[in-house]
Amino acid sequence: MKTIFTIGKNNTSCNVLLLEIGEDYCCYALLKGEERTFYYIKYLTYDRLEIREELARLFDEIRSENCDKVIVCSAFSESMLVPQHFNQVNEALMDVVFEKNSRHQLTDSIPEWQINTVYSMPAGVYDVVTDKFPGAKFFHAYTPSLKIYNGFVASNQIDIHFSTQNFRIVVKKEKQVQLAQTYSYKNPLDVVYYLLKICYEFQLSQSEVFIIVSGLIEEDSALYKELHNYFLHLHFAQAPAYSLPDNAHPHYYFTSLYNLAACVS
């Protein structure tokens, strides 16, 4: 397991533990919910073939004895948005789209959009989480990004959040949700290709659509510059009213944790 960055101090008086778990990374945060203050954040990567073992070791190190809430955010790609009136066929829809291999299925309700996020986690990951944190509450990463406002409400908008090897997007056309999806990438043009394809399929103008960027991307990076070459309205997600420990990272690194905290506060 490799640490990408750590900020703050492991404060035992925090009452909320946030965990975001993806195929090749995990980040976690300790905060005092009533103060809207993060005290500690750690971002790690691991070998996806040893994910259960790696997470079990990590969870043994996390000090959560004083946490009243443990919130787990799944960032695995096996997920889909389903209109709530199709609620009875969620499992059947997942079986059609994704392989069944030993996975645990969950559902988030998003009444604001009359949508359910239907998703699955590897059974081994779900089991180790619930064994260590039996009272944990689960969300998928798409759910907080739909529920929480990040500073922009354009008619046509694509929110894009980067992790180490993947990015996830939420597409809105005429302020209606059209797509939530996760993609892997190796170079900046991979990202541009997917965004251009999305614009083509949903008839979104490159010169008008707002691209709201967050996660592990730097403003002076080749990735950001490539995006800027193709899209006129490129913005970083704005920071909500949460405090962070002093650190050298831009606020939008932590957008997914902000959203998760705001979703459960």
N, C-alpha and C positions, 0 to 999 in steps of 0.2 A: 504494500500500500504506500502510495506517494502523496505527501502533503503539498498541495499547490500554494496555499497561503493560510495563515492563521492571524486573526486580529483579536485584541482584547485579552481578558483574563477569565479563566474558568471560575465563575462566581457561584458559589453554592447557594446563595440566597435567591437565585432566579427561580421563577415559578412556572416557566414554559420552556419546553424543549421542542424545537422544530427540526425535523429530519427530512431532507430531500434525497431520494435514492433513484439513481439511474443505472443503466446497464454497465457503465464503466466509471461512475463517480458517485460520491456521496458528499453532501455538505450538511452541517448541522449548526444550530445556533441556540444559545441560551439567552433568555430575555426575561425582564420583568414586565409582564403584560400591562399592569395598571399604570406603569410609568412610560410605556411605549419606548422602552430602551433596550437595545441589544448590548450584552456585555461580552459575548464571546461568539466568534464564528470561525469554523474550520472547514476547508474544502479539500477533499482528497480524491485520488483516482486509484483504481485497482484493476487487477486482471479479471475480466468478466467471467472467465472459466472457473474462478475460485471465489465468486461473489459471496456465497453463503458463508464460507469460512472467514473471509476478510471482514464481512459485516459483523459476524459473531465476535471477533476479536475487538473490533472498534466499539461495539456496544458495551463490552465489558469495561472499556476505559471511560465511557461517558458517565459523568456524575449527574444522575437525574433523581436522586432520592428526594429532593425537596420540590420537584416539579409537580404541580397540580395537573398540568396538561402536557401530554405528549402528542404532537401532531406530525403525522407521517405523510409526505407528499411523494407519490409515485411519478417518476419521470420516464417510465418505460413506454415504449412506442405503441404497445398493444392497447389502443384506446380508440373510441369513436364517440361522436356527439349524436345523440338520438332524440328526436322530438318526444316529449313526455307522453303523448298519446299512443306511442309505440312501446310503452313501458313493459308490457307483458311479453315482448319478443326480444328483449335485450340479449339474453343468452344465445338465442338462435342466431341473431345477427352477428355476434362475436364469433360464433363457430363457423359461420360462412366466410368471414374475412380473415380470421387468424387461426393458426394451428392450435390444437387443444393441449399440447404437451404440458402436463403437470403444472397448471397455473390456477391461481385463486382469483375469482372474479369479484369485482366490487362495482358499486354505482354511486355517483354523486348526483344530487338533485340541484338544478340551478333554476329556481322558479322565476327569477328575473327575466330569463330568456325562454322559459318553458322548454328547457332542454335537460336531458340527463347526460352526464359523462359516464360512459360504460367502459370499464378498463379491467385489465388483469395484471397481476404480478406473478413472477415465478413462485411456485408453492414454497420452495425452500427459503426464499427471501421473506415471504409473508410469515412463515412459521417462526423464523428466527426473530423477527420484529415482535410478533405477539408473545413469544416466549420471554423476551427481555422486557418488553413494555406491554403488559397485558391490557392496559386501559387505553392504548393508543387509538386515536381517531385518524382515519385515512381520507385523503383527497388525491385526485389526480392533478398534475401540474396545469392542465387546461382549465380546471375549475376556478382557481383563484384569479387566473389571468382574465377570465370572463366576468368575474364578480367585482373586481377591484379596478377603480379608475386610476390611470397612470398619467394623467395630464393632457391627453389628447382625445378628442371625440370627432374625428373627421368622418365624413360620409363614407368614404372608401379608405380602408385602413388595413395594414398588415402589421401585426405585432410579431416580432421575431426575437427569440431568446436563445443565446448561444451557451452551450456547455463545452466540454473539451473537444469532443469529436462529433457532436450533433447540434442541431438547432431545431427548435419547435416554433411553429407559426400558428397564429389565429387570424383568419381572413374575415373581414366584414365588408360587405358591399351594400351601399345605401343604408348603412347602420344596422344591417342584419347579418348574423353570423352565417358564414358560408362553409368554412372549413377549419379544422384543427388537425395538424399533422406534424410528425417528427421525421427529420431527414438526417442522414449522415453526410459528412463532407470531408474532403481532404485538402482542397484549395479554394481560394475565393471565388473562382469562376463556377465551381459547383453550386455555391449559394446563389450566385446571380442567375444561373440556369434555372434553378427551381423557382425563383421569384418571377422571372420572365415567363416561365411556363404557366404559373398561377395567374399572372396578369392576363395572359392570352386566353386561358380557359374561362376566366370569370369576366372577361372584357373590362379590365381595369386599365386606365391610362397610366403609363409610366410617369408622365409629367404631372399627374394630379394625385395619384394615390400616396397616402402618407405611410412611410415605413418607420415604425417605432422600434428602436433597437435597444436590447438590454443583454446582460450576461457578460461572458468573457470575450470582450472585443475592445480593442483600444482605438481611440480616435485617430492616432497616427499609424495605424496598421495598414497593411496591404489590403486586408479584407474590407475595412471601412472605406478606404479610398476607391476600391473597385465598386462597392455599392454606390458610392457618391457619383461615380461616372455614369450610372444608369438611371438613378432616381433623384428627382429634384427635391422632394420633401422627405429628407432623411433626418430623423430626430432621435435623441436618446430619451428613454422613459424618464419621467420626472420622479423625484423622490417624495414619498409620502411623509407624514409627520412622525417618523421614528428616528431615534438617536442611535448613532453607531459609536463604537470606540474610535479613537484617533487612528487613522490608517492612511496609506498612500493610494488606495484604490478608488476609482470613480464610483459614485453612488449607484449607478445602474448595474454594477456587478451583482448587487444584492436584491435586484427587483423581485425575483421569485420568492425570496424569503420575506421581503416586505409584504408582498401580496398574500402569502400564506399567513403571516402574523395578523394582517388586517382582516383576513377572511374569518378568523376564529376569535377575534377580540370582542 
